Amino acid sequence: MQKTKVALVVGGSRGIGRAVAVRLAASGFDIWLTYRENRSAAEEVKTAIEAQGRTYG
């Protein structure tokens, strides 16, 4: 049985948090992401994560 790797990225809509979220997704992690204000930036990160075949929560 293969275990699913999941990462929680706090402040993931921009800057370092965004880069970490996208990199972890590229490494095979499903991503749970939080952000403070910028919903449109978070949606862009979501699109990038899903484009890599990973789940976004």
C-alpha positions as CSV (number, residue, x, y, z in Angstrom):
1,M,0.0,0.0,0.0
2,Q,1.4,3.4,-1.1
3,K,1.1,6.2,1.4
4,T,0.0,9.6,0.3
5,K,2.3,12.4,1.2
6,V,0.5,15.6,2.3
7,A,2.0,19.0,3.1
8,L,0.4,22.0,4.8
9,V,1.8,25.2,3.5
10,V,1.0,28.3,5.5
11,G,1.0,31.6,3.5
12,G,1.2,29.7,0.2
13,S,-0.4,32.2,-2.1
14,R,2.8,34.2,-2.8
15,G,6.6,34.4,-2.3
16,I,8.4,31.7,-0.6
17,G,5.2,29.9,0.5
18,R,4.1,29.7,-3.1
19,A,7.4,28.4,-4.3
20,V,7.4,25.7,-1.5
21,A,3.9,24.6,-2.4
22,V,4.6,24.2,-6.1
23,R,7.9,22.5,-5.4
24,L,6.3,20.0,-2.9
25,A,3.6,19.2,-5.4
26,A,6.3,18.5,-8.0
27,S,7.9,16.2,-5.5
28,G,4.7,14.2,-5.2
29,F,2.9,15.8,-2.2
30,D,-0.7,16.7,-2.1
31,I,-1.0,20.2,-0.8
32,W,-3.2,21.9,1.9
33,L,-2.6,25.7,1.5
34,T,-3.6,28.6,3.6
35,Y,-3.5,32.3,2.7
36,R,-4.4,35.6,4.3
37,E,-5.9,37.9,1.7
38,N,-5.1,37.2,-1.9
39,R,-7.7,34.7,-3.1
40,S,-6.8,35.2,-6.8
41,A,-3.1,34.4,-6.1
42,A,-4.2,31.3,-4.2
43,E,-6.3,30.2,-7.1
44,E,-3.2,30.5,-9.4
45,V,-1.2,28.3,-7.0
46,K,-4.1,25.8,-7.0
47,T,-4.0,25.7,-10.8
48,A,-0.2,25.1,-10.8
49,I,-0.6,22.3,-8.2
50,E,-3.4,20.6,-10.1
51,A,-1.5,20.8,-13.4
52,Q,1.1,18.6,-11.8
53,G,-1.5,16.0,-11.1
54,R,-1.6,16.7,-7.3
55,T,-4.6,17.4,-5.0
56,Y,-5.1,20.8,-3.6
57,G,-7.1,21.3,-0.4
